[in-house]
């Protein structure tokens, strides 16, 4: 079945949607994006994604394509038109196209940004079998640009990292810079030792995860101890358990790092409990 997508103010069949070959998102990766999960036909953490989108645009001196209220309406309309019960809404905004290629930014007064949204159906998103099994990860060098806090479409190296993991028989990779774990290829990273949750503090080195923020708040409310600090991959290998957070996988237990099993090799109790709490609370707050 052909999806309905949104491109620059129009709802179109995906087969009729086009963007200029001179669009700076295509030529320069000059764009930002957000992914919002849909559960029970409702948007999860939309407000957080909208706020982060605005921050990313501001950091790149890129104009907004529409208001937050308009963005919410577009999300809801796409969910409705595509009959999404469980799935994702992908949003991308680029600096647009002035009809040619140039390193210099086009004049925002005469060149409008490009905005594209589409949906993906993901049945079983909340009850993901992978969460019951747990993920195996490898560690790789982090060679991305220095502003990982801006959610840009520059995703080549994270994609390469996932392929490295797949080739190694694992599910994902954690990135290492100057001896310390930064984050996963598309998620924030955590380990648990003696009941304490450890994760890297916010900076320009990692994405300011919307799910991360919510999970850490919920962990504190559940009287769990959290420490935000730098940590090494060797520390994580010696942990009792580990997990990642992201908008599309929520809380995903990690059961193996670089071939080393954590605990008894099954998802740990804290990761499982946080996933339960997050899904329960997020569904209550969904819009």
N, C-alpha and C positions, 0 to 999 in steps of 0.2 A: 504494500500500500504506500502511495506517495505521501510523504510528509508535507505539511505546511510549514514554511519557514518565514522569517522576517528579514527583509533587506531594505534599509534606508526608507522606512515609512510604509512599506508594502508587505502584505501577507501574500505569499506566492507558493505554488507547488515547487518542491525542491528542484524539479527538472527545468524550471523556468528561471531560477535564481542565478544572477550573474553579478560579478564584481569586475571592475576594470583591471586589465593586465598591468596598469601603471599604479595600482593601489600600493601604498607604502607598506601595508601589512605583508603583501606578497613579495615586494622587492627588498624591503629593509627590516622585516620583522618589527616594524614601527607600529605596534599595537598592543593592547592589553586585553585580558579576558577574565571571565568568572564562570564558574560552574555551580549551579544551584540544584540540589537534590529535590526530588518530588516524592513524597510518601503519602499514600492515601489521597492522592490528587491535590496535595497542598505543598507549598514551598517551604523548605527547611532553611532557617537562618537567612532569609532574604535580606533583612536589614543589615546584617553584618557584611554580606557580599556587596550590597549597594554602597556602604561606607568605604569599604576597601577599594572598590572600583573608583570612587571619587578621588581617593588618595593616590592611586596609581596614575590616574589622568593628570592630577596636579603635579606629581613628581616629574612627569614627562612634558609638562606644559602643553597638554593636549586638551582641546575643548570637549566638553560633554556633548553627546549626541542627542540627549533628551533629558528630561527631569526624572527624578527618582520615582515620582508618581506615575509618569508615563511608562517607565521601565517595568514597574510592577504590573501595570495593565497589560503590557506586551507579554510578559511571562505568563500571566494567567490566561490570556487569550490563546497562546500557543499550547498550553497544557490542555485547555478545553478542546481546541480544534484537532489536536492529535490524540486525544483520549488517553492522556498519560495518568496512570494510577501510581506506578512506581517507575522512576526514571530520572533523567537529568535535563536541565535547560542550559545550553551553552550560549554564552554571550561574548561577542568580540567587537571591540571598537578600535579602528585604526585612524591614522591621521588623514586618510583619504587619498585622493589623486587629483593632481592639477594637469594631468594629461601627458606627463613625461617623467623621466627619471632624473633625480638630482639629490645629492646628499643634503643640500640645504632644505630646511622645512618649507613647505608651501605656506603662503599667506593664509592664516585662519579666517581672515575676513572674506576671502574669495573661494577657499577650498573647504568644503564641509567634511567632517569626519564620516567614515563609513561605519555603519552599525549592522551587525548580522546576529541573528539568534536562530537556534534550531533545537529540537528536542531529541532525546534518545530514550526509547523504552527499555527499561531494565527490570523485568519481572523478577521478584525475589531479592530485590536490592537490600531490604532490611534483614531478611532471613538468608543471608549469603552463606553458602556452605563453606566458603574459604575461611570465614571467621571461626567456624567450629574446628577446622583443621589447623589453622595458623599458618603464617607465611614464613618462608625461608628466604633469608637475604644474604647478599655478599657485600663487601665494602669495596669502594672504588675511589679514585682520586677525584676531588672536586675541582674542576677547571672552568666553572661557569664565570660569567661576568660578576662584578662586585655588588650589584644592586638586586639581590635576590628577593628583597622586600617588595619590589615592584612586580606585579603579576603580569609579565609581558608574555608575548607569544614566542619568545626565543626558547624553544623547547627541544632543540636538536640534541644537546648533550644528555638531558634527562631521558630522551628516547633511546639514545645509544646505551645509557646505563641500564635501562630495562632490557635491552637486547643482550647486553653482557650477562645480566642475571639469568635470562632465559637460556643462553648458551651454556651457563654453568649449572643448569638444572635447578635454579632458584626462582623465586617469584619477584624479587625486587632488589634494589641496591641502596645502601646508605653511603653518603658522600663524605669524604674525609679531607679536611684542609688544615694544614699546619699541625697535624697529629690529632685533631679533634673532629668528632662527628658534627656535621652541619645539620643535615636533614636527609630524608629519602628523596627519590627522584620526583615524587609527586605527593609528598606527605611530610609531616613532622615526626620526629623520632623520639622515643622514650625508652628507658629501662627501669626496672623495679628491683631494688635490693633491700632486704630486711624490711619490707613494707613501705619503703620510701620511693616515690616516683621522681625520677631525674630526667630533665630535658634541658636543652640549650636555651638560654635567654634570648629575648627578641633583640634584633639588631638588623643591619643591612645585609647580614650574612645568610639570613633565612627568611622564608615567606612567613608573614604574620598570619598564620592559619586561623580561619574563622572557627573551624571545628576545634582547633587547639585551644582557643580562648574559652569556648564553651565547656570543653572537657575539663580544663584546669579549674574553672569556676565550680563545676559540679563535683570535682574531686575534693576541693576545699570544703564545700557544703556537706560532703559525706565524711568529713573528718579524716581524709587521707592526707598524708604528709607529702608535700611537693617541694622539690629543690630545683631551681633554675640555675644551671651552671654548665661550663664546658665539660665534656666527658670524652674519653677515648673509646675506640672500638673494643679494646681489650677489657675495659670496665664493663661494657655491654655484654661481652662474651661470658663474663663471670656473674651476670645478673641472675636473679631468680626467674624473671620473666621480662618481656619487652613488648612494645606495641607501637603502632603508628596511628596518626589521625589524619583524615582528609574529608572533604565534603562528599565524596562519592563512596568511600569505604567506611566512613564513620570512625569507629575504633577497631583496628585490625590487629589481633594478637600476632606476635612474632615468636616462633618456636626454635629457630636456628639462625645463627650468624656465622658466616664463613665456615660452615660445616660443623660448628659446635652447637650441640643441643642445649637449650635453656631449660632448667628445672627437669621435669620428667618428659620433656619433648612435646607437651601439649599446651594449649592456651592456658595462661595463668589466671588465677582468681580475680586479680585486680583489673586486668584487661577485660575479662568477661563481664565483671560488674559494671565497669565504666561504659561498656558498650550498651548494656541494658539500660543504665540510667540515661545515657545520651539519647537513645532512641525513644524512650518513654517521655522524657522532658521535651525533646524537640517536636515530637508529634503533638503534644499539648499546645505548644507555642506556634505551630505551623500556620501559615496564612494562605 
